Amino acid sequence: MIQRPATLHTLSILAFTLAPALFLAGCGAGTDLAQRPPPGYVGDVGARVSAMDWAQARPVTVQLDEFRFQPDRLAFERGAPYRLTLENRGSVAHTFTSEGFFKAIAVRRVTTAQGAVETPALVNLEIPAGQTDVVEFIPVEAGTYDLACHEPLHSSFGMTGTITVR
C-alpha cells in the first residue's frame, strides 16, 4: 500500500477542526492571586486578618455548575469573618470573579487543590471541574458588586450574580 503525503485539503480540514478547540482550551481565565495588593485594594490586610477571631468565621457555600451560581445573590456584613466555600459541581472549569468585591475585602487565606496562599489580593478565582476552593475574608467596604464567570460565554449564558456588603 502506497502512502501519500497529506494534501493541502486534508491539512486545511484538520486546522479548521482543531483551531476552535485549541483556542478555547487556551482561553481559561485561571486563578490570579497577587501577593501585593494592586492599587485600589483594601490596605493593612495583615493587621486586619490577624486581629480577627477566625473560629467565629461564618460559613457560606456557593455551588458553581453549567451555567449558574447557586445562590447567585450573596450578602455579607462589614467587619465579620467569613469562610466562603466554592464548589464546582460542573463538568468544566468556572471562575468566581468580582473585581469590585475583591478590592473591598481583606483576604486571610485562599485554599485550592494546589495548597493555601496567605493574605493574597484576589484578581480571579478559577475552580476546576469537581474541585472546591475556600476563601477566608473580612468584608471591609460596603457596596453592591457584580459577580460573573469569566470562562468563554459563561456569563452570556447567565452565570452572573450580585454580592452585597452592608
Backbone bond lengths (Angstrom), bond angles and torsions (degrees), N, CA, C in turn:
res aa  C-N    CA-C-N  psi(-1)  N-CA   C-N-CA  omega(-1)  CA-C   N-CA-C  phi
1 M - - - 1.428 - - 1.524 108.99 -
2 I 1.279 115.44 131.13 1.457 121.45 -178.22 1.521 108.82 -93.94
3 Q 1.321 115.86 127.60 1.459 119.86 177.08 1.516 109.20 -96.45
4 R 1.313 114.79 130.88 1.452 119.50 178.61 1.525 108.76 -98.12
5 P 1.308 116.72 148.33 1.461 118.75 175.57 1.528 109.96 -64.87
6 A 1.300 115.53 155.43 1.461 120.23 179.83 1.520 110.04 -58.83
7 T 1.279 115.25 135.74 1.461 119.66 179.95 1.518 109.52 -85.13
8 L 1.295 115.29 164.35 1.451 120.85 177.19 1.523 110.13 -60.35
9 H 1.329 116.52 -37.10 1.458 121.42 179.52 1.535 110.49 -63.20
10 T 1.321 117.12 -45.41 1.464 121.44 179.88 1.527 110.68 -63.83
11 L 1.324 117.13 -43.07 1.459 120.62 179.14 1.529 111.48 -65.07
12 S 1.314 116.99 -37.20 1.467 120.55 178.45 1.522 110.80 -64.15
13 I 1.329 116.73 -43.50 1.466 120.72 178.90 1.526 110.03 -63.06
14 L 1.317 116.94 -43.98 1.457 121.18 179.64 1.534 110.93 -61.50
15 A 1.319 117.30 -46.09 1.461 121.02 179.91 1.523 110.97 -63.74
16 F 1.326 117.18 -42.47 1.462 121.66 -179.71 1.522 110.74 -64.08
17 T 1.326 116.98 -36.74 1.461 121.63 -178.42 1.529 111.83 -74.38
18 L 1.316 117.84 -41.53 1.462 121.32 -174.92 1.524 114.27 -84.57
19 A 1.313 118.18 -26.59 1.466 120.79 -174.69 1.528 113.08 -56.32
20 P 1.347 120.14 -49.26 1.470 118.25 179.99 1.526 113.15 -61.86
21 A 1.314 117.16 -39.03 1.467 119.99 -179.73 1.527 110.65 -65.30
22 L 1.323 116.98 -42.52 1.458 120.07 179.07 1.528 110.83 -67.35
23 F 1.325 116.71 -38.31 1.458 120.70 177.73 1.522 110.73 -61.74
24 L 1.323 117.62 -49.56 1.461 120.92 -178.65 1.518 111.81 -66.62
25 A 1.314 117.66 -35.69 1.463 120.34 179.21 1.523 110.66 -63.51
26 G 1.314 116.76 -32.36 1.455 120.40 -179.35 1.514 114.00 -87.78
27 C 1.318 118.28 -0.68 1.459 121.37 -174.18 1.511 113.92 -94.32
28 G 1.302 119.34 -1.07 1.453 119.88 -179.26 1.512 110.62 -58.38
29 A 1.302 115.85 143.38 1.454 120.34 -175.38 1.525 111.71 -74.23
30 G 1.318 118.30 -34.68 1.456 121.80 -179.50 1.521 112.07 73.29
31 T 1.320 116.24 158.78 1.457 120.73 175.83 1.517 108.08 -80.51
32 D 1.316 116.28 134.57 1.458 121.68 -178.38 1.526 108.09 -130.97
33 L 1.329 115.48 110.57 1.460 122.26 179.25 1.518 107.92 -120.95
34 A 1.313 117.31 131.62 1.459 121.33 178.18 1.528 108.72 -105.10
35 Q 1.317 117.06 131.96 1.467 120.06 178.25 1.523 110.88 -73.17
36 R 1.320 116.99 -32.23 1.456 121.31 174.84 1.514 108.17 -107.81
37 P 1.320 117.44 128.70 1.462 118.89 -178.46 1.524 111.50 -62.70
38 P 1.322 117.32 129.21 1.458 120.23 173.48 1.534 109.51 -66.37
39 P 1.334 117.93 167.19 1.467 120.16 177.96 1.529 111.41 -54.66
40 G 1.329 115.57 140.35 1.455 120.58 177.55 1.516 114.45 95.89
41 Y 1.331 117.56 -8.02 1.465 121.09 179.25 1.529 110.19 -87.81
42 V 1.330 116.51 158.27 1.460 123.17 177.05 1.528 109.20 -57.96
43 G 1.332 116.04 138.88 1.460 121.09 178.09 1.522 111.89 -96.01
44 D 1.313 116.55 175.70 1.471 123.55 177.52 1.525 113.00 54.02
45 V 1.315 117.08 38.38 1.465 120.98 -176.55 1.522 111.16 -61.05
46 G 1.325 117.43 -45.86 1.462 120.64 -178.80 1.517 112.40 -56.71
47 A 1.324 117.01 -46.41 1.468 121.09 179.67 1.526 111.03 -65.81
48 R 1.320 116.99 -40.32 1.467 120.64 -178.94 1.532 111.38 -63.66
49 V 1.330 116.42 -47.00 1.471 118.38 -175.28 1.524 112.10 -75.62
50 S 1.334 118.05 -30.03 1.468 118.85 179.77 1.530 111.68 -74.87
51 A 1.326 118.33 -21.61 1.463 121.52 179.07 1.532 112.77 -83.50
52 M 1.316 117.55 -6.23 1.469 121.96 -174.02 1.528 111.18 -92.18
53 D 1.333 116.53 146.95 1.466 122.67 173.45 1.530 107.09 -89.73
54 W 1.317 117.33 98.46 1.468 121.77 -174.17 1.518 112.79 -74.30
55 A 1.332 117.96 -11.15 1.469 120.09 173.20 1.530 110.03 -67.50
56 Q 1.329 116.59 -19.24 1.465 122.04 179.84 1.534 112.63 -95.64
57 A 1.320 117.54 9.14 1.471 120.29 -178.38 1.524 110.82 -60.40
58 R 1.312 115.59 133.45 1.465 122.05 -179.57 1.526 109.21 -85.03
59 P 1.331 117.28 126.68 1.469 119.46 -179.19 1.534 111.60 -81.22
60 V 1.322 115.63 135.63 1.464 122.82 173.89 1.520 106.42 -136.66
61 T 1.335 116.57 132.52 1.464 120.77 179.33 1.520 109.67 -119.75
62 V 1.329 115.50 134.13 1.463 122.20 174.65 1.519 107.30 -122.52
63 Q 1.327 115.94 129.57 1.463 121.40 175.80 1.521 108.48 -99.19
64 L 1.334 115.55 135.47 1.452 122.12 177.87 1.521 107.62 -114.45
65 D 1.320 116.87 133.51 1.463 120.98 172.89 1.519 108.32 -154.21
66 E 1.316 117.86 -171.09 1.462 121.23 -177.04 1.524 109.66 -81.02
67 F 1.216 121.82 112.40 1.448 135.58 -6.98 1.516 106.86 -128.86
68 R 1.331 116.84 76.87 1.459 120.24 -177.08 1.521 111.68 -158.25
69 F 1.325 113.20 158.73 1.453 122.87 167.86 1.521 105.69 -102.67
70 Q 1.318 117.23 137.25 1.461 120.50 178.19 1.522 108.56 -130.38
71 P 1.310 120.53 107.68 1.456 127.18 -0.14 1.532 111.41 -76.52
72 D 1.323 115.51 162.05 1.464 119.49 179.54 1.527 112.28 -102.07
73 R 1.320 115.95 0.74 1.468 121.63 174.67 1.529 107.44 -126.45
74 L 1.319 114.94 120.92 1.461 120.98 -178.24 1.520 109.02 -119.38
75 A 1.332 116.49 143.91 1.463 121.59 177.49 1.523 109.15 -132.19
76 F 1.331 115.70 133.02 1.457 122.19 -179.76 1.526 109.36 -130.25
77 E 1.325 115.17 153.49 1.460 122.20 178.68 1.524 109.23 -100.71
78 R 1.328 115.76 130.99 1.470 120.48 177.90 1.521 110.53 -56.06
79 G 1.335 115.82 137.84 1.453 121.34 173.72 1.515 116.25 83.07
80 A 1.326 118.23 -4.93 1.472 121.25 179.59 1.532 109.47 -97.46
81 P 1.335 117.46 145.43 1.465 119.47 177.38 1.531 111.02 -81.84
82 Y 1.336 115.67 142.57 1.471 121.53 179.60 1.521 110.57 -131.94
83 R 1.317 114.17 150.44 1.467 122.48 172.19 1.529 105.50 -121.95
84 L 1.334 115.74 101.15 1.460 122.96 -176.84 1.523 109.23 -94.48
85 T 1.331 115.99 117.23 1.461 121.80 178.79 1.521 108.03 -101.78
86 L 1.329 116.18 123.98 1.464 122.95 -179.37 1.519 108.12 -110.64
87 E 1.335 116.32 107.89 1.468 122.55 -177.22 1.521 109.55 -103.64
88 N 1.323 116.91 115.93 1.464 119.73 175.92 1.521 108.06 -89.68
89 R 1.320 116.03 104.03 1.464 121.80 178.78 1.521 111.49 -95.56
90 G 1.309 116.55 5.57 1.458 121.42 -179.07 1.514 112.40 -84.44
91 S 1.317 114.82 -179.12 1.467 120.87 -179.34 1.524 112.15 -101.30
92 V 1.343 117.06 0.18 1.464 121.88 176.56 1.526 108.63 -135.14
93 A 1.323 116.34 165.85 1.463 120.99 177.77 1.528 110.41 -66.72
94 H 1.324 115.29 147.69 1.463 122.06 174.89 1.520 107.90 -134.82
95 T 1.334 115.75 155.56 1.457 119.19 174.70 1.517 110.10 -112.10
96 F 1.308 114.51 155.42 1.460 123.76 172.37 1.516 103.32 -118.68
97 T 1.333 116.49 101.42 1.453 121.06 -172.25 1.521 110.76 -130.04
98 S 1.328 115.68 126.20 1.459 122.28 177.45 1.526 107.69 -151.80
99 E 1.318 115.77 90.13 1.463 120.58 -174.00 1.527 112.38 -55.28
100 G 1.318 117.42 -47.89 1.464 120.21 -179.28 1.515 112.67 -62.75
101 F 1.324 116.70 -44.23 1.463 121.41 178.45 1.523 110.69 -63.88
102 F 1.328 116.99 -44.52 1.462 120.16 -179.54 1.529 111.48 -60.12
103 K 1.330 116.85 -33.67 1.466 120.65 178.61 1.526 112.12 -74.64
104 A 1.334 117.50 -19.93 1.465 122.81 -173.07 1.520 114.08 -98.24
105 I 1.342 118.09 4.77 1.462 120.80 -177.15 1.528 111.14 -123.09
106 A 1.327 114.84 155.21 1.464 122.04 171.93 1.525 106.40 -103.49
107 V 1.327 116.54 115.85 1.466 121.34 -175.53 1.522 109.77 -93.91
108 R 1.315 115.13 125.40 1.462 120.87 175.72 1.527 110.56 -80.12
109 R 1.347 115.41 -49.00 1.465 119.40 -173.81 1.525 109.43 -159.82
110 V 1.330 115.00 145.29 1.465 122.41 169.59 1.517 106.39 -119.94
111 T 1.334 116.23 125.76 1.459 121.15 179.45 1.520 108.66 -116.09
112 T 1.344 115.46 123.45 1.461 122.25 177.78 1.521 107.94 -124.07
113 A 1.313 116.64 -178.02 1.468 120.86 177.02 1.531 111.01 -61.80
114 Q 1.332 117.32 -22.83 1.463 121.25 -179.60 1.528 112.77 -85.60
115 G 1.327 117.94 -8.35 1.458 121.19 179.95 1.513 111.70 128.32
116 A 1.333 115.49 -168.27 1.465 121.45 -176.98 1.521 110.70 -109.02
117 V 1.339 115.14 145.24 1.459 122.23 175.01 1.526 106.84 -123.67
118 E 1.332 116.25 126.09 1.461 121.67 -177.86 1.527 111.08 -87.80
119 T 1.300 117.07 138.62 1.467 128.52 176.14 1.531 115.12 42.54
120 P 1.332 118.01 49.19 1.464 118.00 176.22 1.528 111.07 -82.84
121 A 1.307 115.81 162.66 1.467 121.54 167.63 1.522 105.44 -95.67
122 L 1.323 116.76 122.92 1.463 120.46 -178.91 1.515 110.19 -77.79
123 V 1.315 115.72 135.39 1.455 121.76 173.42 1.523 108.26 -116.34
124 N 1.324 116.24 -44.12 1.459 122.49 -179.67 1.520 108.10 -159.18
125 L 1.323 117.29 139.14 1.465 121.30 175.86 1.517 108.94 -118.81
126 E 1.314 116.89 117.93 1.461 120.95 174.99 1.521 108.11 -106.74
127 I 1.328 115.74 126.63 1.460 121.23 -179.40 1.521 107.72 -111.69
128 P 1.332 118.06 113.35 1.466 120.38 179.27 1.529 111.52 -62.24
129 A 1.309 115.81 157.22 1.469 121.90 179.34 1.525 110.02 -53.11
130 G 1.330 115.73 133.13 1.455 121.35 176.41 1.514 115.23 77.92
131 Q 1.329 118.59 2.44 1.461 120.37 -177.91 1.523 111.50 -108.82
132 T 1.327 114.40 167.29 1.460 122.27 -179.22 1.524 109.31 -130.17
133 D 1.331 116.66 134.14 1.461 123.01 172.58 1.525 107.60 -114.94
134 V 1.324 115.73 151.51 1.462 121.00 178.14 1.527 108.33 -127.58
135 V 1.330 115.74 132.40 1.462 122.13 178.60 1.524 107.90 -120.95
136 E 1.324 116.47 123.20 1.461 122.09 175.95 1.524 107.00 -105.06
137 F 1.336 116.86 125.01 1.460 119.74 -172.29 1.524 111.91 -154.44
138 I 1.333 113.82 167.57 1.463 123.00 173.97 1.526 107.07 -124.69
139 P 1.329 118.94 120.91 1.463 120.05 173.29 1.539 109.12 -68.77
140 V 1.317 116.61 131.39 1.459 121.29 -176.86 1.528 111.51 -111.31
141 E 1.312 117.49 -43.10 1.464 121.50 -175.58 1.524 110.81 -111.34
142 A 1.343 115.30 128.67 1.465 120.63 178.20 1.526 110.23 -69.99
143 G 1.323 114.99 150.88 1.459 120.10 177.20 1.511 111.12 160.90
144 T 1.320 114.99 176.15 1.462 122.37 175.24 1.517 106.92 -118.44
145 Y 1.327 116.09 129.49 1.458 121.83 -170.88 1.524 110.93 -128.36
146 D 1.331 115.60 142.23 1.460 121.24 176.40 1.523 109.79 -76.74
147 L 1.312 115.65 144.49 1.463 124.20 176.75 1.520 107.35 -123.15
148 A 1.336 117.58 138.40 1.465 120.34 179.03 1.519 110.30 -154.45
149 C 1.329 114.51 156.99 1.461 121.57 168.64 1.519 106.19 -93.89
150 H 1.326 116.82 126.72 1.460 121.21 -177.33 1.525 113.98 -98.15
151 E 1.316 117.50 14.60 1.461 119.00 170.48 1.530 106.77 -69.96
152 P 1.338 118.37 151.94 1.467 120.58 -175.18 1.530 113.22 -52.32
153 L 1.329 115.34 123.19 1.460 126.86 175.28 1.526 115.25 71.00
154 H 1.316 120.12 -5.06 1.461 120.72 -175.65 1.530 112.04 -62.05
155 S 1.337 117.63 -43.79 1.469 118.42 179.05 1.525 110.65 -67.62
156 S 1.325 117.84 -31.31 1.474 120.99 176.13 1.519 111.37 -63.74
157 F 1.324 116.72 -30.65 1.462 121.54 178.37 1.531 111.90 -85.68
158 G 1.322 117.15 5.61 1.458 120.55 174.26 1.511 115.98 104.77
159 M 1.326 118.65 8.76 1.459 120.26 -179.28 1.527 108.93 -84.05
160 T 1.338 114.18 74.61 1.454 122.64 -178.67 1.528 108.87 -137.86
161 G 1.307 115.86 168.94 1.453 120.28 177.86 1.511 110.96 -169.30
162 T 1.326 115.21 -170.72 1.460 122.37 -178.36 1.525 109.16 -137.21
163 I 1.318 115.34 138.21 1.462 121.84 175.61 1.526 107.59 -119.13
164 T 1.332 116.15 128.43 1.459 121.27 179.14 1.522 109.27 -118.33
165 V 1.319 115.74 132.18 1.463 122.14 173.88 1.522 106.38 -114.76
166 R 1.338 115.63 123.37 1.481 121.36 -179.07 1.511 110.38 -108.50
